[in-house]
Amino acid sequence: YKAMKVYNEITLSNRNFEFWGSAKENAESLTNGQLDTVEAILEDLYPEGISATQLNDIFRFDFDQIQEWLGIEPEE
């Protein structure tokens, strides 16, 4: 049995991606402009695209990196 991968194009600032867990709170803490910036960076880093789980995990586990890209001091 071979599973098929399905990738959807999304725009983070349109908030049409359903984050889950703590990634949802992290994404909701950003403005549309900040989400546009993160989206552009991720497009450069992953030109072939990423899965929904990868995107969610970046917002969950690597949010300090996202804040660094945006010039935001991470909360202690």
PQR file of N, CA, C, O and H, with PARSE charges and radii, in Angstrom:
ATOM      1  N   TYR A   1       0.849  -1.187   0.000 -0.4000 1.5000
ATOM      2  CA  TYR A   1       0.000   0.000   0.000 -0.0000 2.0000
ATOM      3  C   TYR A   1       0.880   1.230   0.000  0.5500 1.7000
ATOM      4  O   TYR A   1       1.723   1.403   0.880 -0.5500 1.4000
ATOM      5  N   LYS A   2       0.687   2.068  -0.969 -0.4000 1.5000
ATOM      6  CA  LYS A   2       1.462   3.298  -1.079 -0.0000 2.0000
ATOM      7  C   LYS A   2       0.528   4.484  -0.892  0.5500 1.7000
ATOM      8  O   LYS A   2      -0.501   4.592  -1.560 -0.5500 1.4000
ATOM      9  H   LYS A   2       0.002   1.928  -1.685  0.4000 1.0000
ATOM     10  N   ALA A   3       0.900   5.372   0.024 -0.4000 1.5000
ATOM     11  CA  ALA A   3       0.076   6.551   0.296 -0.0000 2.0000
ATOM     12  C   ALA A   3       0.431   7.673  -0.671  0.5500 1.7000
ATOM     13  O   ALA A   3       1.582   7.818  -1.082 -0.5500 1.4000
ATOM     14  H   ALA A   3       1.735   5.284   0.567  0.4000 1.0000
ATOM     15  N   MET A   4      -0.560   8.448  -1.018 -0.4000 1.5000
ATOM     16  CA  MET A   4      -0.367   9.589  -1.892 -0.0000 2.0000
ATOM     17  C   MET A   4      -0.217  10.850  -1.044  0.5500 1.7000
ATOM     18  O   MET A   4      -0.972  11.061  -0.095 -0.5500 1.4000
ATOM     19  H   MET A   4      -1.495   8.331  -0.684  0.4000 1.0000
ATOM     20  N   LYS A   5       0.754  11.680  -1.388 -0.4000 1.5000
ATOM     21  CA  LYS A   5       0.936  12.957  -0.703 -0.0000 2.0000
ATOM     22  C   LYS A   5       0.138  14.017  -1.434  0.5500 1.7000
ATOM     23  O   LYS A   5       0.142  14.077  -2.664 -0.5500 1.4000
ATOM     24  H   LYS A   5       1.368  11.509  -2.159  0.4000 1.0000
ATOM     25  N   VAL A   6      -0.548  14.854  -0.670 -0.4000 1.5000
ATOM     26  CA  VAL A   6      -1.317  15.949  -1.245 -0.0000 2.0000
ATOM     27  C   VAL A   6      -0.818  17.248  -0.614  0.5500 1.7000
ATOM     28  O   VAL A   6      -0.849  17.403   0.607 -0.5500 1.4000
ATOM     29  H   VAL A   6      -0.552  14.806   0.329  0.4000 1.0000
ATOM     30  N   TYR A   7      -0.365  18.166  -1.442 -0.4000 1.5000
ATOM     31  CA  TYR A   7       0.087  19.465  -0.963 -0.0000 2.0000
ATOM     32  C   TYR A   7      -0.899  20.526  -1.427  0.5500 1.7000
ATOM     33  O   TYR A   7      -1.337  20.525  -2.577 -0.5500 1.4000
ATOM     34  H   TYR A   7      -0.340  18.040  -2.433  0.4000 1.0000
ATOM     35  N   ASN A   8      -1.238  21.421  -0.524 -0.4000 1.5000
ATOM     36  CA  ASN A   8      -2.125  22.541  -0.841 -0.0000 2.0000
ATOM     37  C   ASN A   8      -1.333  23.833  -0.742  0.5500 1.7000
ATOM     38  O   ASN A   8      -0.482  23.984   0.134 -0.5500 1.4000
ATOM     39  H   ASN A   8      -0.882  21.422   0.411  0.4000 1.0000
ATOM     40  N   GLU A   9      -1.614  24.753  -1.634 -0.4000 1.5000
ATOM     41  CA  GLU A   9      -1.006  26.068  -1.509 -0.0000 2.0000
ATOM     42  C   GLU A   9      -1.840  26.885  -0.546  0.5500 1.7000
ATOM     43  O   GLU A   9      -3.066  26.933  -0.645 -0.5500 1.4000
ATOM     44  H   GLU A   9      -2.306  24.630  -2.345  0.4000 1.0000
ATOM     45  N   ILE A  10      -1.153  27.530   0.391 -0.4000 1.5000
ATOM     46  CA  ILE A  10      -1.842  28.343   1.385 -0.0000 2.0000
ATOM     47  C   ILE A  10      -1.165  29.706   1.473  0.5500 1.7000
ATOM     48  O   ILE A  10      -0.046  29.895   0.996 -0.5500 1.4000
ATOM     49  H   ILE A  10      -0.157  27.491   0.471  0.4000 1.0000
ATOM     50  N   THR A  11      -1.854  30.632   2.080 -0.4000 1.5000
ATOM     51  CA  THR A  11      -1.300  31.932   2.412 -0.0000 2.0000
ATOM     52  C   THR A  11      -1.491  32.118   3.906  0.5500 1.7000
ATOM     53  O   THR A  11      -2.622  32.177   4.390 -0.5500 1.4000
ATOM     54  H   THR A  11      -2.764  30.478   2.468  0.4000 1.0000
ATOM     55  N   LEU A  12      -0.390  32.210   4.637 -0.4000 1.5000
ATOM     56  CA  LEU A  12      -0.484  32.289   6.094 -0.0000 2.0000
ATOM     57  C   LEU A  12      -1.277  33.501   6.559  0.5500 1.7000
ATOM     58  O   LEU A  12      -2.063  33.402   7.501 -0.5500 1.4000
ATOM     59  H   LEU A  12       0.528  32.162   4.244  0.4000 1.0000
ATOM     60  N   SER A  13      -1.078  34.653   5.902 -0.4000 1.5000
ATOM     61  CA  SER A  13      -1.760  35.863   6.368 -0.0000 2.0000
ATOM     62  C   SER A  13      -3.260  35.809   6.125  0.5500 1.7000
ATOM     63  O   SER A  13      -4.012  36.554   6.754 -0.5500 1.4000
ATOM     64  H   SER A  13      -0.440  34.733   5.136  0.4000 1.0000
ATOM     65  N   ASN A  14      -3.709  34.939   5.222 -0.4000 1.5000
ATOM     66  CA  ASN A  14      -5.156  34.751   5.055 -0.0000 2.0000
ATOM     67  C   ASN A  14      -5.715  33.829   6.125  0.5500 1.7000
ATOM     68  O   ASN A  14      -6.926  33.642   6.249 -0.5500 1.4000
ATOM     69  H   ASN A  14      -3.099  34.334   4.711  0.4000 1.0000
ATOM     70  N   ARG A  15      -4.799  33.260   6.891 -0.4000 1.5000
ATOM     71  CA  ARG A  15      -5.156  32.373   8.007 -0.0000 2.0000
ATOM     72  C   ARG A  15      -6.043  31.219   7.537  0.5500 1.7000
ATOM     73  O   ARG A  15      -6.987  30.818   8.216 -0.5500 1.4000
ATOM     74  H   ARG A  15      -3.816  33.412   6.790  0.4000 1.0000
ATOM     75  N   ASN A  16      -5.709  30.702   6.355 -0.4000 1.5000
ATOM     76  CA  ASN A  16      -6.482  29.575   5.848 -0.0000 2.0000
ATOM     77  C   ASN A  16      -5.800  28.240   6.116  0.5500 1.7000
ATOM     78  O   ASN A  16      -6.168  27.223   5.527 -0.5500 1.4000
ATOM     79  H   ASN A  16      -4.941  31.028   5.803  0.4000 1.0000
ATOM     80  N   PHE A  17      -4.813  28.240   6.999 -0.4000 1.5000
ATOM     81  CA  PHE A  17      -4.193  27.006   7.454 -0.0000 2.0000
ATOM     82  C   PHE A  17      -4.610  26.787   8.898  0.5500 1.7000
ATOM     83  O   PHE A  17      -4.499  27.693   9.724 -0.5500 1.4000
ATOM     84  H   PHE A  17      -4.514  29.066   7.477  0.4000 1.0000
ATOM     85  N   GLU A  18      -5.084  25.601   9.203 -0.4000 1.5000
ATOM     86  CA  GLU A  18      -5.543  25.279  10.551 -0.0000 2.0000
ATOM     87  C   GLU A  18      -4.399  24.701  11.363  0.5500 1.7000
ATOM     88  O   GLU A  18      -4.145  23.498  11.320 -0.5500 1.4000
ATOM     89  H   GLU A  18      -5.174  24.865   8.532  0.4000 1.0000
ATOM     90  N   PHE A  19      -3.701  25.569  12.114 -0.4000 1.5000
ATOM     91  CA  PHE A  19      -2.676  25.095  13.033 -0.0000 2.0000
ATOM     92  C   PHE A  19      -3.354  24.353  14.177  0.5500 1.7000
ATOM     93  O   PHE A  19      -4.544  24.543  14.428 -0.5500 1.4000
ATOM     94  H   PHE A  19      -3.907  26.547  12.149  0.4000 1.0000
ATOM     95  N   TRP A  20      -2.597  23.509  14.870 -0.4000 1.5000
ATOM     96  CA  TRP A  20      -3.142  22.809  16.030 -0.0000 2.0000
ATOM     97  C   TRP A  20      -2.124  22.847  17.168  0.5500 1.7000
ATOM     98  O   TRP A  20      -0.944  23.129  16.960 -0.5500 1.4000
ATOM     99  H   TRP A  20      -1.630  23.354  14.666  0.4000 1.0000
ATOM    100  N   GLY A  21      -2.611  22.556  18.376 -0.4000 1.5000
ATOM    101  CA  GLY A  21      -1.746  22.576  19.559 -0.0000 2.0000
ATOM    102  C   GLY A  21      -1.214  23.974  19.816  0.5500 1.7000
ATOM    103  O   GLY A  21      -1.860  24.971  19.496 -0.5500 1.4000
ATOM    104  H   GLY A  21      -3.570  22.327  18.544  0.4000 1.0000
ATOM    105  N   SER A  22      -0.018  24.031  20.404 -0.4000 1.5000
ATOM    106  CA  SER A  22       0.571  25.330  20.744 -0.0000 2.0000
ATOM    107  C   SER A  22       0.965  26.121  19.501  0.5500 1.7000
ATOM    108  O   SER A  22       1.149  27.335  19.583 -0.5500 1.4000
ATOM    109  H   SER A  22       0.508  23.221  20.665  0.4000 1.0000
ATOM    110  N   ALA A  23       1.096  25.468  18.368 -0.4000 1.5000
ATOM    111  CA  ALA A  23       1.401  26.192  17.128 -0.0000 2.0000
ATOM    112  C   ALA A  23       0.279  27.161  16.792  0.5500 1.7000
ATOM    113  O   ALA A  23       0.528  28.236  16.248 -0.5500 1.4000
ATOM    114  H   ALA A  23       0.946  24.482  18.302  0.4000 1.0000
ATOM    115  N   LYS A  24      -0.955  26.788  17.113 -0.4000 1.5000
ATOM    116  CA  LYS A  24      -2.102  27.654  16.837 -0.0000 2.0000
ATOM    117  C   LYS A  24      -1.979  28.961  17.608  0.5500 1.7000
ATOM    118  O   LYS A  24      -2.171  30.036  17.039 -0.5500 1.4000
ATOM    119  H   LYS A  24      -1.158  25.914  17.555  0.4000 1.0000
ATOM    120  N   GLU A  25      -1.662  28.882  18.894 -0.4000 1.5000
ATOM    121  CA  GLU A  25      -1.494  30.098  19.704 -0.0000 2.0000
ATOM    122  C   GLU A  25      -0.340  30.940  19.182  0.5500 1.7000
ATOM    123  O   GLU A  25      -0.441  32.165  19.118 -0.5500 1.4000
ATOM    124  H   GLU A  25      -1.506  28.009  19.357  0.4000 1.0000
ATOM    125  N   ASN A  26       0.757  30.288  18.807 -0.4000 1.5000
ATOM    126  CA  ASN A  26       1.911  31.024  18.291 -0.0000 2.0000
ATOM    127  C   ASN A  26       1.556  31.762  17.005  0.5500 1.7000
ATOM    128  O   ASN A  26       1.894  32.935  16.850 -0.5500 1.4000
ATOM    129  H   ASN A  26       0.840  29.293  18.858  0.4000 1.0000
ATOM    130  N   ALA A  27       0.877  31.085  16.085 -0.4000 1.5000
ATOM    131  CA  ALA A  27       0.497  31.720  14.821 -0.0000 2.0000
ATOM    132  C   ALA A  27      -0.472  32.874  15.063  0.5500 1.7000
ATOM    133  O   ALA A  27      -0.367  33.921  14.425 -0.5500 1.4000
ATOM    134  H   ALA A  27       0.602  30.131  16.211  0.4000 1.0000
ATOM    135  N   GLU A  28      -1.408  32.684  15.979 -0.4000 1.5000
ATOM    136  CA  GLU A  28      -2.389  33.732  16.268 -0.0000 2.0000
ATOM    137  C   GLU A  28      -1.758  34.957  16.914  0.5500 1.7000
ATOM    138  O   GLU A  28      -2.353  36.034  16.903 -0.5500 1.4000
ATOM    139  H   GLU A  28      -1.493  31.833  16.498  0.4000 1.0000
ATOM    140  N   SER A  29      -0.561  34.809  17.478 -0.4000 1.5000
ATOM    141  CA  SER A  29       0.104  35.944  18.125 -0.0000 2.0000
ATOM    142  C   SER A  29       0.781  36.868  17.110  0.5500 1.7000
ATOM    143  O   SER A  29       1.251  37.945  17.474 -0.5500 1.4000
ATOM    144  H   SER A  29      -0.078  33.934  17.487  0.4000 1.0000
ATOM    145  N   LEU A  30       0.834  36.454  15.840 -0.4000 1.5000
ATOM    146  CA  LEU A  30       1.498  37.245  14.812 -0.0000 2.0000
ATOM    147  C   LEU A  30       0.491  38.032  13.975  0.5500 1.7000
ATOM    148  O   LEU A  30      -0.649  37.609  13.786 -0.5500 1.4000
ATOM    149  H   LEU A  30       0.452  35.579  15.544  0.4000 1.0000
ATOM    150  N   THR A  31       0.935  39.174  13.484 -0.4000 1.5000
ATOM    151  CA  THR A  31       0.106  39.990  12.596 -0.0000 2.0000
ATOM    152  C   THR A  31       0.140  39.394  11.186  0.5500 1.7000
ATOM    153  O   THR A  31       0.971  38.536  10.888 -0.5500 1.4000
ATOM    154  H   THR A  31       1.862  39.517  13.637  0.4000 1.0000
ATOM    155  N   ASN A  32      -0.756  39.849  10.335 -0.4000 1.5000
ATOM    156  CA  ASN A  32      -0.757  39.392   8.947 -0.0000 2.0000
ATOM    157  C   ASN A  32       0.557  39.736   8.256  0.5500 1.7000
ATOM    158  O   ASN A  32       1.076  38.936   7.477 -0.5500 1.4000
ATOM    159  H   ASN A  32      -1.431  40.546  10.577  0.4000 1.0000
ATOM    160  N   GLY A  33       1.094  40.912   8.533 -0.4000 1.5000
ATOM    161  CA  GLY A  33       2.374  41.299   7.945 -0.0000 2.0000
ATOM    162  C   GLY A  33       3.507  40.388   8.390  0.5500 1.7000
ATOM    163  O   GLY A  33       4.364  40.018   7.588 -0.5500 1.4000
ATOM    164  H   GLY A  33       0.673  41.562   9.166  0.4000 1.0000
ATOM    165  N   GLN A  34       3.509  40.030   9.660 -0.4000 1.5000
ATOM    166  CA  GLN A  34       4.529  39.109  10.167 -0.0000 2.0000
ATOM    167  C   GLN A  34       4.376  37.729   9.533  0.5500 1.7000
ATOM    168  O   GLN A  34       5.367  37.081   9.197 -0.5500 1.4000
ATOM    169  H   GLN A  34       2.812  40.330  10.312  0.4000 1.0000
ATOM    170  N   LEU A  35       3.137  37.287   9.374 -0.4000 1.5000
ATOM    171  CA  LEU A  35       2.901  35.996   8.726 -0.0000 2.0000
ATOM    172  C   LEU A  35       3.370  36.017   7.271  0.5500 1.7000
ATOM    173  O   LEU A  35       3.901  35.022   6.778 -0.5500 1.4000
ATOM    174  H   LEU A  35       2.332  37.814   9.647  0.4000 1.0000
ATOM    175  N   ASP A  36       3.177  37.147   6.580 -0.4000 1.5000
ATOM    176  CA  ASP A  36       3.675  37.282   5.205 -0.0000 2.0000
ATOM    177  C   ASP A  36       5.197  37.127   5.168  0.5500 1.7000
ATOM    178  O   ASP A  36       5.740  36.469   4.280 -0.5500 1.4000
ATOM    179  H   ASP A  36       2.746  37.955   6.981  0.4000 1.0000
ATOM    180  N   THR A  37       5.877  37.739   6.138 -0.4000 1.5000
ATOM    181  CA  THR A  37       7.339  37.647   6.211 -0.0000 2.0000
ATOM    182  C   THR A  37       7.779  36.206   6.449  0.5500 1.7000
ATOM    183  O   THR A  37       8.686  35.710   5.780 -0.5500 1.4000
ATOM    184  H   THR A  37       5.435  38.274   6.859  0.4000 1.0000
ATOM    185  N   VAL A  38       7.136  35.539   7.399 -0.4000 1.5000
ATOM    186  CA  VAL A  38       7.469  34.143   7.694 -0.0000 2.0000
ATOM    187  C   VAL A  38       7.211  33.274   6.468  0.5500 1.7000
ATOM    188  O   VAL A  38       8.012  32.398   6.142 -0.5500 1.4000
ATOM    189  H   VAL A  38       6.399  35.942   7.941  0.4000 1.0000
ATOM    190  N   GLU A  39       6.111  33.514   5.805 -0.4000 1.5000
ATOM    191  CA  GLU A  39       5.779  32.745   4.602 -0.0000 2.0000
ATOM    192  C   GLU A  39       6.877  32.902   3.545  0.5500 1.7000
ATOM    193  O   GLU A  39       7.291  31.914   2.939 -0.5500 1.4000
ATOM    194  H   GLU A  39       5.461  34.226   6.071  0.4000 1.0000
ATOM    195  N   ALA A  40       7.347  34.119   3.322 -0.4000 1.5000
ATOM    196  CA  ALA A  40       8.390  34.364   2.325 -0.0000 2.0000
ATOM    197  C   ALA A  40       9.683  33.638   2.703  0.5500 1.7000
ATOM    198  O   ALA A  40      10.355  33.068   1.843 -0.5500 1.4000
ATOM    199  H   ALA A  40       7.011  34.922   3.815  0.4000 1.0000
ATOM    200  N   ILE A  41      10.022  33.662   3.974 -0.4000 1.5000
ATOM    201  CA  ILE A  41      11.233  32.972   4.438 -0.0000 2.0000
ATOM    202  C   ILE A  41      11.093  31.469   4.241  0.5500 1.7000
ATOM    203  O   ILE A  41      12.017  30.811   3.762 -0.5500 1.4000
ATOM    204  H   ILE A  41       9.476  34.125   4.672  0.4000 1.0000
ATOM    205  N   LEU A  42       9.939  30.929   4.610 -0.4000 1.5000
ATOM    206  CA  LEU A  42       9.728  29.489   4.468 -0.0000 2.0000
ATOM    207  C   LEU A  42       9.724  29.070   3.000  0.5500 1.7000
ATOM    208  O   LEU A  42      10.201  27.985   2.667 -0.5500 1.4000
ATOM    209  H   LEU A  42       9.188  31.463   4.999  0.4000 1.0000
ATOM    210  N   GLU A  43       9.192  29.916   2.123 -0.4000 1.5000
ATOM    211  CA  GLU A  43       9.219  29.610   0.692 -0.0000 2.0000
ATOM    212  C   GLU A  43      10.654  29.532   0.180  0.5500 1.7000
ATOM    213  O   GLU A  43      10.970  28.695  -0.665 -0.5500 1.4000
ATOM    214  H   GLU A  43       8.805  30.797   2.394  0.4000 1.0000
ATOM    215  N   ASP A  44      11.526  30.409   0.696 -0.4000 1.5000
ATOM    216  CA  ASP A  44      12.939  30.368   0.313 -0.0000 2.0000
ATOM    217  C   ASP A  44      13.630  29.126   0.871  0.5500 1.7000
ATOM    218  O   ASP A  44      14.439  28.499   0.187 -0.5500 1.4000
ATOM    219  H   ASP A  44      11.268  31.089   1.383  0.4000 1.0000
ATOM    220  N   LEU A  45      13.306  28.775   2.118 -0.4000 1.5000
ATOM    221  CA  LEU A  45      13.937  27.625   2.762 -0.0000 2.0000
ATOM    222  C   LEU A  45      13.451  26.291   2.197  0.5500 1.7000
ATOM    223  O   LEU A  45      14.205  25.320   2.146 -0.5500 1.4000
ATOM    224  H   LEU A  45      12.649  29.284   2.673  0.4000 1.0000
ATOM    225  N   TYR A  46      12.205  26.252   1.779 -0.4000 1.5000
ATOM    226  CA  TYR A  46      11.586  25.011   1.302 -0.0000 2.0000
ATOM    227  C   TYR A  46      10.938  25.234  -0.076  0.5500 1.7000
ATOM    228  O   TYR A  46       9.712  25.229  -0.191 -0.5500 1.4000
ATOM    229  H   TYR A  46      11.592  27.041   1.820  0.4000 1.0000
ATOM    230  N   PRO A  47      11.749  25.426  -1.106 -0.5600 1.5000
ATOM    231  CA  PRO A  47      11.183  25.735  -2.431  0.2800 2.0000
ATOM    232  C   PRO A  47      10.287  24.624  -2.993  0.5500 1.7000
ATOM    233  O   PRO A  47       9.449  24.887  -3.856 -0.5500 1.4000
ATOM    234  N   GLU A  48      10.452  23.412  -2.524 -0.4000 1.5000
ATOM    235  CA  GLU A  48       9.616  22.298  -2.973 -0.0000 2.0000
ATOM    236  C   GLU A  48       8.344  22.164  -2.145  0.5500 1.7000
ATOM    237  O   GLU A  48       7.499  21.317  -2.433 -0.5500 1.4000
ATOM    238  H   GLU A  48      11.132  23.198  -1.824  0.4000 1.0000
ATOM    239  N   GLY A  49       8.207  23.000  -1.117 -0.4000 1.5000
ATOM    240  CA  GLY A  49       7.052  22.947  -0.240 -0.0000 2.0000
ATOM    241  C   GLY A  49       7.298  22.051   0.964  0.5500 1.7000
ATOM    242  O   GLY A  49       8.287  21.320   1.015 -0.5500 1.4000
ATOM    243  H   GLY A  49       8.894  23.688  -0.883  0.4000 1.0000
ATOM    244  N   ILE A  50       6.398  22.113   1.925 -0.4000 1.5000
ATOM    245  CA  ILE A  50       6.477  21.285   3.124 -0.0000 2.0000
ATOM    246  C   ILE A  50       5.087  20.753   3.436  0.5500 1.7000
ATOM    247  O   ILE A  50       4.081  21.250   2.928 -0.5500 1.4000
ATOM    248  H   ILE A  50       5.594  22.707   1.884  0.4000 1.0000
ATOM    249  N   SER A  51       5.055  19.740   4.278 -0.4000 1.5000
ATOM    250  CA  SER A  51       3.775  19.149   4.657 -0.0000 2.0000
ATOM    251  C   SER A  51       3.111  19.998   5.740  0.5500 1.7000
ATOM    252  O   SER A  51       3.746  20.853   6.357 -0.5500 1.4000
ATOM    253  H   SER A  51       5.872  19.336   4.690  0.4000 1.0000
ATOM    254  N   ALA A  52       1.847  19.747   5.953 -0.4000 1.5000
ATOM    255  CA  ALA A  52       1.104  20.445   7.003 -0.0000 2.0000
ATOM    256  C   ALA A  52       1.742  20.180   8.366  0.5500 1.7000
ATOM    257  O   ALA A  52       1.841  21.084   9.196 -0.5500 1.4000
ATOM    258  H   ALA A  52       1.332  19.052   5.452  0.4000 1.0000
ATOM    259  N   THR A  53       2.170  18.951   8.590 -0.4000 1.5000
ATOM    260  CA  THR A  53       2.799  18.615   9.876 -0.0000 2.0000
ATOM    261  C   THR A  53       4.108  19.366  10.048  0.5500 1.7000
ATOM    262  O   THR A  53       4.399  19.858  11.138 -0.5500 1.4000
ATOM    263  H   THR A  53       2.090  18.217   7.916  0.4000 1.0000
ATOM    264  N   GLN A  54       4.907  19.461   8.981 -0.4000 1.5000
ATOM    265  CA  GLN A  54       6.158  20.212   9.075 -0.0000 2.0000
ATOM    266  C   GLN A  54       5.899  21.677   9.401  0.5500 1.7000
ATOM    267  O   GLN A  54       6.576  22.253  10.253 -0.5500 1.4000
ATOM    268  H   GLN A  54       4.671  19.061   8.096  0.4000 1.0000
ATOM    269  N   LEU A  55       4.924  22.283   8.730 -0.4000 1.5000
ATOM    270  CA  LEU A  55       4.600  23.685   8.983 -0.0000 2.0000
ATOM    271  C   LEU A  55       4.141  23.870  10.420  0.5500 1.7000
ATOM    272  O   LEU A  55       4.583  24.794  11.103 -0.5500 1.4000
ATOM    273  H   LEU A  55       4.374  21.815   8.038  0.4000 1.0000
ATOM    274  N   ASN A  56       3.263  23.003  10.878 -0.4000 1.5000
ATOM    275  CA  ASN A  56       2.782  23.106  12.248 -0.0000 2.0000
ATOM    276  C   ASN A  56       3.938  22.943  13.241  0.5500 1.7000
ATOM    277  O   ASN A  56       4.025  23.674  14.228 -0.5500 1.4000
ATOM    278  H   ASN A  56       2.903  22.252  10.324  0.4000 1.0000
ATOM    279  N   ASP A  57       4.822  21.980  12.972 -0.4000 1.5000
ATOM    280  CA  ASP A  57       5.952  21.740  13.871 -0.0000 2.0000
ATOM    281  C   ASP A  57       6.896  22.930  13.925  0.5500 1.7000
ATOM    282  O   ASP A  57       7.454  23.218  14.984 -0.5500 1.4000
ATOM    283  H   ASP A  57       4.752  21.386  12.170  0.4000 1.0000
ATOM    284  N   ILE A  58       7.089  23.629  12.810 -0.4000 1.5000
ATOM    285  CA  ILE A  58       7.935  24.828  12.820 -0.0000 2.0000
ATOM    286  C   ILE A  58       7.337  25.871  13.753  0.5500 1.7000
ATOM    287  O   ILE A  58       8.051  26.483  14.547 -0.5500 1.4000
ATOM    288  H   ILE A  58       6.636  23.395  11.950  0.4000 1.0000
ATOM    289  N   PHE A  59       6.026  26.073  13.657 -0.4000 1.5000
ATOM    290  CA  PHE A  59       5.375  27.055  14.533 -0.0000 2.0000
ATOM    291  C   PHE A  59       5.309  26.572  15.980  0.5500 1.7000
ATOM    292  O   PHE A  59       5.219  27.390  16.895 -0.5500 1.4000
ATOM    293  H   PHE A  59       5.445  25.575  13.013  0.4000 1.0000
ATOM    294  N   ARG A  60       5.352  25.278  16.198 -0.4000 1.5000
ATOM    295  CA  ARG A  60       5.292  24.741  17.560 -0.0000 2.0000
ATOM    296  C   ARG A  60       6.675  24.671  18.207  0.5500 1.7000
ATOM    297  O   ARG A  60       6.876  25.181  19.309 -0.5500 1.4000
ATOM    298  H   ARG A  60       5.425  24.613  15.454  0.4000 1.0000
ATOM    299  N   PHE A  61       7.625  24.039  17.517 -0.4000 1.5000
ATOM    300  CA  PHE A  61       8.918  23.753  18.127 -0.0000 2.0000
ATOM    301  C   PHE A  61       9.998  24.779  17.795  0.5500 1.7000
ATOM    302  O   PHE A  61      10.983  24.885  18.525 -0.5500 1.4000
ATOM    303  H   PHE A  61       7.461  23.626  16.621  0.4000 1.0000
ATOM    304  N   ASP A  62       9.838  25.526  16.724 -0.4000 1.5000
ATOM    305  CA  ASP A  62      10.862  26.480  16.286 -0.0000 2.0000
ATOM    306  C   ASP A  62      10.356  27.917  16.302  0.5500 1.7000
ATOM    307  O   ASP A  62      10.814  28.752  15.523 -0.5500 1.4000
ATOM    308  H   ASP A  62       9.037  25.439  16.131  0.4000 1.0000
ATOM    309  N   PHE A  63       9.412  28.201  17.191 -0.4000 1.5000
ATOM    310  CA  PHE A  63       8.841  29.547  17.215 -0.0000 2.0000
ATOM    311  C   PHE A  63       9.877  30.588  17.627  0.5500 1.7000
ATOM    312  O   PHE A  63       9.779  31.747  17.222 -0.5500 1.4000
ATOM    313  H   PHE A  63       9.040  27.522  17.824  0.4000 1.0000
ATOM    314  N   ASP A  64      10.875  30.193  18.431 -0.4000 1.5000
ATOM    315  CA  ASP A  64      11.959  31.124  18.762 -0.0000 2.0000
ATOM    316  C   ASP A  64      12.679  31.574  17.491  0.5500 1.7000
ATOM    317  O   ASP A  64      13.057  32.740  17.368 -0.5500 1.4000
ATOM    318  H   ASP A  64      10.955  29.252  18.761  0.4000 1.0000
ATOM    319  N   GLN A  65      12.866  30.656  16.553 -0.4000 1.5000
ATOM    320  CA  GLN A  65      13.508  31.003  15.280 -0.0000 2.0000
ATOM    321  C   GLN A  65      12.632  31.964  14.483  0.5500 1.7000
ATOM    322  O   GLN A  65      13.134  32.917  13.886 -0.5500 1.4000
ATOM    323  H   GLN A  65      12.560  29.710  16.652  0.4000 1.0000
ATOM    324  N   ILE A  66      11.338  31.717  14.474 -0.4000 1.5000
ATOM    325  CA  ILE A  66      10.408  32.613  13.780 -0.0000 2.0000
ATOM    326  C   ILE A  66      10.480  34.006  14.392  0.5500 1.7000
ATOM    327  O   ILE A  66      10.535  35.004  13.672 -0.5500 1.4000
ATOM    328  H   ILE A  66      10.931  30.944  14.959  0.4000 1.0000
ATOM    329  N   GLN A  67      10.480  34.072  15.716 -0.4000 1.5000
ATOM    330  CA  GLN A  67      10.573  35.370  16.381 -0.0000 2.0000
ATOM    331  C   GLN A  67      11.887  36.065  16.028  0.5500 1.7000
ATOM    332  O   GLN A  67      11.912  37.283  15.848 -0.5500 1.4000
ATOM    333  H   GLN A  67      10.436  33.262  16.301  0.4000 1.0000
ATOM    334  N   GLU A  68      12.971  35.307  15.928 -0.4000 1.5000
ATOM    335  CA  GLU A  68      14.263  35.881  15.560 -0.0000 2.0000
ATOM    336  C   GLU A  68      14.195  36.471  14.150  0.5500 1.7000
ATOM    337  O   GLU A  68      14.687  37.574  13.913 -0.5500 1.4000
ATOM    338  H   GLU A  68      12.950  34.318  16.075  0.4000 1.0000
ATOM    339  N   TRP A  69      13.581  35.733  13.208 -0.4000 1.5000
ATOM    340  CA  TRP A  69      13.427  36.251  11.842 -0.0000 2.0000
ATOM    341  C   TRP A  69      12.682  37.583  11.851  0.5500 1.7000
ATOM    342  O   TRP A  69      12.972  38.466  11.045 -0.5500 1.4000
ATOM    343  H   TRP A  69      13.181  34.836  13.400  0.4000 1.0000
ATOM    344  N   LEU A  70      11.724  37.724  12.762 -0.4000 1.5000
ATOM    345  CA  LEU A  70      10.879  38.914  12.817 -0.0000 2.0000
ATOM    346  C   LEU A  70      11.442  40.010  13.712  0.5500 1.7000
ATOM    347  O   LEU A  70      10.862  41.092  13.808 -0.5500 1.4000
ATOM    348  H   LEU A  70      11.488  37.007  13.417  0.4000 1.0000
ATOM    349  N   GLY A  71      12.573  39.737  14.371 -0.4000 1.5000
ATOM    350  CA  GLY A  71      13.171  40.726  15.265 -0.0000 2.0000
ATOM    351  C   GLY A  71      12.412  40.873  16.571  0.5500 1.7000
ATOM    352  O   GLY A  71      12.451  41.929  17.202 -0.5500 1.4000
ATOM    353  H   GLY A  71      13.044  38.858  14.293  0.4000 1.0000
ATOM    354  N   ILE A  72      11.720  39.812  16.979 -0.4000 1.5000
ATOM    355  CA  ILE A  72      10.945  39.809  18.230 -0.0000 2.0000
ATOM    356  C   ILE A  72      11.777  39.110  19.296  0.5500 1.7000
ATOM    357  O   ILE A  72      12.314  38.028  19.062 -0.5500 1.4000
ATOM    358  H   ILE A  72      11.689  38.954  16.467  0.4000 1.0000
ATOM    359  N   GLU A  73      11.881  39.728  20.460 -0.4000 1.5000
ATOM    360  CA  GLU A  73      12.576  39.080  21.569 -0.0000 2.0000
ATOM    361  C   GLU A  73      11.692  37.976  22.124  0.5500 1.7000
ATOM    362  O   GLU A  73      10.567  38.247  22.546 -0.5500 1.4000
ATOM    363  H   GLU A  73      11.444  40.608  20.650  0.4000 1.0000
ATOM    364  N   PRO A  74      12.177  36.724  22.134 -0.5600 1.5000
ATOM    365  CA  PRO A  74      11.375  35.633  22.706  0.2800 2.0000
ATOM    366  C   PRO A  74      11.093  35.873  24.178  0.5500 1.7000
ATOM    367  O   PRO A  74      11.929  36.390  24.917 -0.5500 1.4000
ATOM    368  N   GLU A  75       9.882  35.479  24.585 -0.4000 1.5000
ATOM    369  CA  GLU A  75       9.537  35.618  26.000 -0.0000 2.0000
ATOM    370  C   GLU A  75      10.240  34.535  26.784  0.5500 1.7000
ATOM    371  O   GLU A  75      10.387  33.407  26.314 -0.5500 1.4000
ATOM    372  H   GLU A  75       9.202  35.059  23.984  0.4000 1.0000
ATOM    373  N   GLU A  76      10.673  34.883  27.975 -0.4000 1.5000
ATOM    374  CA  GLU A  76      11.364  33.910  28.841 -0.0000 2.0000
ATOM    375  C   GLU A  76      10.387  32.975  29.475  0.5500 1.7000
ATOM    376  O   GLU A  76      10.782  32.091  30.234 -0.5500 1.4000
ATOM    377  H   GLU A  76      10.553  35.799  28.357  0.4000 1.0000
TER
END
